[in-house]
Every structure is written in C-alpha cells, then in structure tokens.
Amino acid sequence: MPNRIIISDTTILIAFENIDSLNLLEMLYEQIIVTPEVKDEFGDSLPSWIKVEEVSDKDKVNCWN
C-alpha cells in the first residue's frame, strides 16, 4: 500500500480516541495533518505522527462553510 497522508478535522480524531483506537489511523496513514485549531479543539496531546501545520492559503479555509 502506498504511503498516504490525510488532512483531518477534529471529529474523526475524537471518535477514534473515544473508542481507544486512535492508533488505527496511524496503521492506515503514514501521516495525518491537522491545523492548530483542530489540535486545540481536540484538547489532549496528539501523537507524534499527527503533524500540526498552519493553513498556507487562508482563502481556502472557509470554502467548506
């Protein structure tokens, strides 16, 4: 399976954390990228394989709203 990277929102991280299965995401994806806002909303410390990055194109942040 090729290495895959996903960009996640808080919902999936909280759902997997609630069932004590956050590690399953690491098995499926080499790396997960979240924004600082997602990290803050998650609340707990994130594992080292979840990378926190600022959005480089702020115009695209609101494209889903």
CYANA upper distance limits for C-alpha pairs under 8 A (distance plus 0.5 A):
  3 ASN  CA     29 TYR  CA      7.13
  3 ASN  CA     30 GLU  CA      6.18
  4 ARG  CA     28 LEU  CA      8.38
  4 ARG  CA     29 TYR  CA      5.68
  4 ARG  CA     30 GLU  CA      6.21
  4 ARG  CA     31 GLN  CA      7.48
  5 ILE  CA     29 TYR  CA      6.35
  5 ILE  CA     30 GLU  CA      6.57
  5 ILE  CA     31 GLN  CA      5.50
  5 ILE  CA     32 ILE  CA      6.15
  5 ILE  CA     33 ILE  CA      7.89
  6 ILE  CA     29 TYR  CA      7.70
  6 ILE  CA     31 GLN  CA      7.32
  6 ILE  CA     32 ILE  CA      5.54
  6 ILE  CA     33 ILE  CA      6.73
  7 ILE  CA     32 ILE  CA      6.24
  7 ILE  CA     33 ILE  CA      5.20
  7 ILE  CA     34 VAL  CA      6.30
  8 SER  CA     12 ILE  CA      7.70
  8 SER  CA     13 LEU  CA      8.15
  8 SER  CA     32 ILE  CA      7.18
  8 SER  CA     33 ILE  CA      6.80
  8 SER  CA     34 VAL  CA      6.07
  9 ASP  CA     13 LEU  CA      7.77
  9 ASP  CA     34 VAL  CA      7.23
  9 ASP  CA     38 VAL  CA      6.63
 10 THR  CA     14 ILE  CA      6.59
 10 THR  CA     38 VAL  CA      5.92
 10 THR  CA     39 LYS  CA      8.14
 10 THR  CA     41 GLU  CA      7.26
 10 THR  CA     42 PHE  CA      6.46
 11 THR  CA     15 ALA  CA      6.61
 12 ILE  CA     16 PHE  CA      6.65
 13 LEU  CA     17 GLU  CA      6.55
 13 LEU  CA     22 LEU  CA      7.32
 13 LEU  CA     42 PHE  CA      7.84
 14 ILE  CA     18 ASN  CA      6.50
 14 ILE  CA     42 PHE  CA      7.10
 15 ALA  CA     19 ILE  CA      7.19
 16 PHE  CA     20 ASP  CA      6.68
 16 PHE  CA     21 SER  CA      5.51
 16 PHE  CA     22 LEU  CA      5.33
 17 GLU  CA     21 SER  CA      6.29
 17 GLU  CA     22 LEU  CA      5.64
 21 SER  CA     25 LEU  CA      8.35
 22 LEU  CA     26 GLU  CA      7.89
 23 ASN  CA     27 MET  CA      7.08
 24 LEU  CA     28 LEU  CA      6.97
 25 LEU  CA     29 TYR  CA      6.45
 26 GLU  CA     30 GLU  CA      6.59
 26 GLU  CA     31 GLN  CA      7.41
 26 GLU  CA     32 ILE  CA      8.40
 26 GLU  CA     49 TRP  CA      7.72
 30 GLU  CA     49 TRP  CA      8.14
 31 GLN  CA     49 TRP  CA      6.26
 31 GLN  CA     50 ILE  CA      6.54
 31 GLN  CA     51 LYS  CA      7.62
 32 ILE  CA     49 TRP  CA      7.38
 32 ILE  CA     50 ILE  CA      5.35
 32 ILE  CA     51 LYS  CA      6.59
 33 ILE  CA     50 ILE  CA      6.30
 33 ILE  CA     51 LYS  CA      5.24
 33 ILE  CA     52 VAL  CA      6.25
 33 ILE  CA     53 GLU  CA      7.24
 34 VAL  CA     38 VAL  CA      6.44
 34 VAL  CA     39 LYS  CA      7.25
 34 VAL  CA     50 ILE  CA      7.68
 34 VAL  CA     51 LYS  CA      6.75
 34 VAL  CA     52 VAL  CA      5.49
 34 VAL  CA     53 GLU  CA      6.73
 35 THR  CA     39 LYS  CA      6.92
 35 THR  CA     52 VAL  CA      5.86
 35 THR  CA     53 GLU  CA      5.65
 35 THR  CA     54 GLU  CA      5.97
 35 THR  CA     55 VAL  CA      7.24
 36 PRO  CA     40 ASP  CA      6.64
 36 PRO  CA     52 VAL  CA      6.45
 36 PRO  CA     53 GLU  CA      7.06
 36 PRO  CA     54 GLU  CA      6.97
 37 GLU  CA     41 GLU  CA      6.65
 38 VAL  CA     42 PHE  CA      6.53
 39 LYS  CA     43 GLY  CA      7.01
 39 LYS  CA     44 ASP  CA      8.49
 39 LYS  CA     46 LEU  CA      7.82
 39 LYS  CA     52 VAL  CA      7.74
 46 LEU  CA     50 ILE  CA      6.86
 55 VAL  CA     61 VAL  CA      7.94
 57 ASP  CA     61 VAL  CA      7.80
 58 LYS  CA     62 ASN  CA      8.39
 59 ASP  CA     63 CYS  CA      7.99
